[in-house]
Amino acid sequence: MISGKWKPAILYELFQRTMRFGQLQQAIPFISRQVLTTQLRELESDGIISRKIYPTVPPKVEYTVTELGRKFEPILQDISKLVDLFKEGNK
């Protein structure tokens, strides 16, 4: 569900606020459009994020974390803390 290099980074950004595709791409350096698209589709398919399309020209699409996705927030925060502790211990 949250495997891979980019999904935790995407979720970190979406835990902060609802975002559009371009905002996510700017917030996550070095992620390609294709990879971001694929990862967003997988997260949506797993029910972790939702995608809302607005009927405007040009189309406006926003991504937000679902209730299920919010359940992963404390887990990812704990992993982030462990990574920080590991980095401090290896200085």
SULNORPE-V242431 format. One line per field, one symbol per residue. phi: phi as a letter, one per 20 degrees, with the letter a starting at -180 (. if undefined). psi: psi as a letter, one per 30 degrees, with the letter a starting at -180 (. if undefined). Layout:
# SULNORPE-V242431
phi=???
psi=???
This chain:
# SULNORPE-V242431
phi=.ceofdgffffgffffafcegffffffdfmeegfffgffffffffenecccddefccfgdccdbfegffffegffffffffffffffffde
psi=ehllefeeeeeeeffelklleeeeeefjkgkleeeeeeeeeeeeefgellkkkkiljlkkkkklkleeefffeeeeeeeeeeeeeeeefg.
